[in-house]
Amino acid sequence: MPDLHWTIPVARWSSWPAAASAAPDIGFIEPIVRRRLSTLSRVALKVAHECVAQEPARVVFASRHGELRRTTDILRAISAGEPVSPTAFSLSVLNAMTGVFGIARGDRSAASAISAGAETLGYALLEAHAQYAAQPGSPVLLVYADEPADPAYGTIEDEVPGGALAILLDSGAATGQLTCRLSGGGGAGMTEASCNAQAPDNVRGNSAGPESLAAAANQAVPEARFATQTQALLHCLETGNPGAWQHADATWHWSWHGLAS
């Protein structure tokens, strides 16, 4: 597999942990709509709203399972000969969250939804990058949210615990840049610093300046490996240190480059 690497400008980011005990505050959604939303849509809307309030932004929503739990409940109702709620049906699609978010904000910007198995978050970052590169004057909001599938589906490989993450791509307000890299093989023993040194093109267009880039590339911080993509990426965003996740014959790497104030 050939290596892929790209860099995105991060203006803001927000996350919601899977283990949160409190319900997310989504008071910006009308009560009549709010009470019909699933937990998945609620956490997705929470982090999305924290990254972009009223300014227009294209949205890329990503989820491995999406509203599968709601869909499963609908299938159970059909199997039992019970009526299906039209509202439940309309909110069972993968992109339900993007519609609710756009209506609440009065934003007619384009929205898309993707799912790519256990690698959904990584490919969502690639999709967000592609959309932003095609039209850099318009911000792109990446929203990732997931929850474990219904137990009826049995054991699922590389299942995620849940939670949500949103990242706003906007070079005009960027606080840093996130470098994403997809490499073939396990890459055992490699650090993100050595990966950057081998592939300088992955920082092309970085506005941090040559001194900042050189300092970042020379940091010999070991690349921490995690059980899920979300954990690896959050580690990178929260600590500024590289994180990685391995799946099958590919490894996803993330590194952070802060911009000088």
Protein Blocks (a to p, Z undefined) as FASTA:
>chain_A
ZZdddddddfbdcdddfklmbdcdffkbcfklmmmpcfklmmmmmmmmmmomkbccdddd
ddfklmmlmmmmmmmmmmnopacdfklmmmmpfklmmmmmmmmnopabdcddddehjllm
mmmmmmmmmmmmmmmmbccddddddddddfklopaehiafbdcddddddfklccbdcddd
ddedjkioiafklmmmmmmmlmgoianbjklmmmmmmpccdcdddfbfklmmmmmmmnop
acdddehjbccddddddddZZ
